[in-house]
Amino acid sequence: MIINTFRKQLARATLSIFCMGTVFISCMATNPPYTVKHLGDNQSIIRIEDAAKYLLIPIEEKAEESWIKMVVNNQEVQSMHIRLAVNQIDYYVPVDLSAFTGKSVLFHFHNIADSAMGWKELKLSDTFDTANREHYRPVYHFSPQWGWMNDPNGMVYKDGEYHLFYQHNPYGSMWANMHWGHAVSKDLVRWEHLPVAIAPDALGAIFSGSAVVDKDNTAGFGKDAIVAFYTSAGSRQTQSIAYSLDNGRTFTKYEGNPVVTSDIPDFRDPKVIRHEPSGKWIMILAAGQEMQFYSSSDLKDWKMESSFGEGQGAHGGVWECPDLIELPVEGTNEKKWVLICNLNPGGPFGGSATQYFVGSFDGKRFVNESPTTRREPLPQWMDWGKDHYATVTWSNAPDNRNIAIAWMSNWQYANQVPTQQFRSSNSVPRDLSLYTFEGETYIKNTPSKELESIRGKAINQASFKVDRTHNLDDLLKDNKGTYELEMSFSNQDAEVIGFQLFNNKGEEVNCYYNLTENKFSMDRNKSGLVDFSPEFPAVTSAPVTSGKELKLHIFVDKASIEIFGNDGRFAMTNLVFPSEPYNRISFYSKGGSYTVSEFRVFPLGI
């Protein structure tokens, strides 16, 4: 753990360590390196005469949000919204001052009472401690080092690196101040955190988008430039671009921003792909409750071609985060286009979810094939849990793979989940393909092969029959709450095939396959901490088409369970917050018996 160090003028500081959900350092100096002046009407200014690398600001999540302007040489260089601690300190967040070393920096705070305790607890430091202090920090799912995260965006592969950008609030663990956070990986599971890639500017906050490798320099920014597309979220939402010539380490914003505008209020999340048959770049934009398609030859000038959405799929909320990919159909030489459409609310179990449409795309118009084979245009869900949203794929992925990742939360309670140092993580990466059943085409989610690299030694259980119940204790001898299960079931005459993952505290997740209803369900009502939101306790269900056979592939991390059924023909992702790991499993049957023909557990770790 890094202990914060202070500059020379703080040499006489007295250091104290407090435990308020985090570790921080309290500074008491006879000559503070900053001055605070209260201006009345809940406004104050702080002046720092010799900036350290960071100003550490104490946060209280129940406090009202304040607006802060950062001023250098009488010019506003940054603004942000922060919940300055009023009555207690939940954690600290850093404001980077490294660009202004040796200069006078002024902060103008709005909407903070003069009596707030935070005024006396501000710190200057040359380091910021990011050591994990969270019980529910995932081990092999990506999460930010600190602060809030939602949609993955800008995902692109280049020169052996998978780039993951994401919606990020570096100034608190609740939604605000949207930046593009950034991390890179060579294997999709081990991630290196990098500095913020794209920060808010005069056009607004930086909402979701995408990135491409401009191999032929069509935009004129440079051959093989990474070109990012994002929504500038100001008083209206417009689309902007930025480019990088150093593999995503720094971005330059295009001086001609914005490049696409509209009079639609909800107009965001540009996804750009290359459509080789037409020789054009295609941009898909979420516009209210439809998707709009644009084309361009140079990534700068865009022409609207068509829209899609009326009478299609679910419309319980705003459509967001589109993607358009061409996928192979299993067992054929055919490929079909898939339009991914996230929406919030309107998911099958409340809140946010990911739907998709299978059809054709000719460079101008997407046509959904499902209404031609169905009496009603029913929604198709990519994942049947509550915590799988903003699903998008990597651009330029090797070997023509279509690798998707999602934000693993739900807008119903994302700001309330029981963590503080950070909030939210991503799903495991999944390779996408298509399969057909009874004349309909569906997405297949398969956990990406790279996940096998973090497996420990397998523990195998001989096959066994379940008539009423069958218990297995001690799944792992040293269970850290991160493991993988592979199970296969063969039914004899049971009406329900079920099992419970549980711990010694009586917390459990109940999973069951109802063969009468052809439905697989996960019940997390008693899974651990559930009372932080009335929408969190839930039972989620997925349709199953396998008859008497069922194969499950399950990934358990500190605070999540992802289940892939029948080689990815259905997927279910749900958060859970147990007080200790689920280390026991109890199988049960109703109406008859079944056999567990395969049972393996792998410890997982990085």
Summary of the structure (lengths in Angstrom):
residues: 606
radius of gyration: 25.4
end to end distance: 18.6
largest distance: 79.2
contacts: 2105
relative contact order: 0.10
helix: 4%
strand: 51%
